[in-house]
Amino acid sequence: METYAAMREDRQMLVITHISQLLDLITGFGGFIVPLILWATQKDKVIGMDAHGKMVMNFQISLFIYSIICIPLIFLFGIGFLLLGVVWVFGIIMPIINAINASNGEPCHYPLTIELIK
């Protein structure tokens, strides 16, 4: 096991982890796979990667859950379209905001995220 002293500070890697979530717009699933790979391979090498990776994965899982909840609401009330749009916009804006925060060394936070990975 590597010690804390052997870890390096790499804000660019943290930024890439947050921004890589936007691959969902291109591939539909890359926004989950790429951050997962980055987190799994770099969490013992980059300072803060474990915390950022957990935040990103919890956010991606939460977005998936919220999207699934919107589907029956589309059929029942039609409001699901509006809520799905809110989830989609939230899924674009929050990774960008947190990538900027990570690049500046500021704390990151994804509101309304279900903390499944601790």
VENDAKA-V734166 format. One record per residue. OMEGA is omega in whole degrees, 0 to 359 (* if undefined). Layout:
OMEGA, OMEGA
//
This chain:
182, 179, 180, 181, 181, 180, 180, 175, 183, 181, 180, 179, 177, 178, 180, 179, 179, 183, 182, 176, 181, 175, 175, 181, 183, 187, 182, 181, 183, 179, 175, 186, 185, 177, 178, 179, 179, 180, 183, 184, 187, 186, 178, 184, 185, 179, 178, 183, 180, 180, 180, 179, 178, 178, 182, 181, 177, 179, 180, 178, 179, 178, 178, 180, 180, 178, 178, 179, 181, 184, 178, 179, 175, 183, 183, 188, 183, 180, 179, 177, 179, 180, 177, 175, 178, 178, 181, 179, 178, 179, 176, 187, 186, 176, 179, 179, 182, 174, 177, 178, 180, 180, 179, 181, 179, 179, 180, 179, 174, 180, 179, 180, 176, 184, 179, 178, 183, *
//
